[in-house]
């Protein structure tokens, strides 16, 4: 995660010392255990799988992966509709948008949001990929948070100083062969190769290779999921563990019920005693009886506890249970919004931090575009993140129609999903109306190029530019009269 240090102690941030790099990497290693656990839970490797019982009780290990459910729901909710970028008036960002389309930025944003949901933090790297000797293309890739750290100053703004990306290397026999460590500064990239381990000490690293870049800043961007940098299911891990244990024991109890013991009272069984059978003294008046010895458990009480844990998981994570009976298939879009109110609030908080990183992305892309002599200006660009929820277009259109004359059309048309520029939609409507009028006039045998701005008087004549009344329509300027 972002690591703040005193700017004065950082020294030359364009060539950080090995001592400083070693200090930062050792501090960052403490976060790896937490990241590994969060990644484990998303992939279904929960602690219940390692549970051991001291007695001979059955030990079933059942995993219900609420962690993956929470993350997948949050990712689909936030990135199901692609992020939209609208340039400010008289500004141009087309070159950046074309570059985003070429690199399939939608898929990248989905991967980025997944890291945010799981780890609470995400990183992306901007770089140039050489196509040939004279052509390069912009690229943006996600970096696993367990292999990167962004060093910032300790001011309130947390200005980036440099970033470190480290990768474990292996030889052809699969044995560890040191690390490749890349240090990204505001001007270039320093590449180190360690002999063994990650310690950046003299004798363990070779002379760094240097390559200049032209992004005008540290090309590593940190995104935060929230103020605490926590994953979406991180605070619910204890509830997830309890739910898994309860369901595991439930299956174990069922198996124990099936494997009940046969108890024989008052007589013996000839031959070898079979497993699962017990001989006991006589009981009752006759002294002889046979019955099953089973555990007694109340399934209804168990269901209450299961539902309580499940409700708490969804309450803590703000992700609703879509399999609940409250989510009927015939409810309106507005009713669905109320049921998703918690998730919408969660998205509003996530979006604030997400937009901050996206603006930084636009600034770095602008810098590299200007180097390539492409005219772009991202100042004032509007970034919209639209939740991926069902919408009722009929209700929206009716609301727009009912508001006509009371609310400006540029506002009402912005209610339509997927509309980034309502003013352009207004122009399209005006053009469509003009085309419809022209077609109607052609159908009635009237000239389609008549001046529709002339107003008829009360006698059916038309008033020209000088105020004279004529029974004929004004002829277009480019049409000759007899």
FENMO-V117821 format. One record per run of one state. SS is the DSSP state (a for helix, b for strand, c for the rest). FROM is the first residue (numbers start at 0). TO is the last residue. If there is no record, write none. Layout:
# FENMO-V117821
SS/FROM/TO, SS/FROM/TO
This chain:
# FENMO-V117821
c/0/1, b/2/4, c/5/5, a/6/9, c/10/16, a/17/41, c/42/45, a/46/49, c/50/64, a/65/78, c/79/82, b/83/85, c/86/92, a/93/101, c/102/103, a/104/118, c/119/119, b/120/129, c/130/134, b/135/142, c/143/143, a/144/146, b/147/152, c/153/158, b/159/169, c/170/174, b/175/183, c/184/186, b/187/193, c/194/200, b/201/201, c/202/203, b/204/204, c/205/207, b/208/211, c/212/218, b/219/223, c/224/232, a/233/257, c/258/259, b/260/264, c/265/275, b/276/279, c/280/287, b/288/292, c/293/297, a/298/316, c/317/331, a/332/338, c/339/339, a/340/370, c/371/380, b/381/383, c/384/391, a/392/402, b/403/403, c/404/405, b/406/406, c/407/407, a/408/414, c/415/420, a/421/442, c/443/454, b/455/455, c/456/460, b/461/462, c/463/467, b/468/469, c/470/481
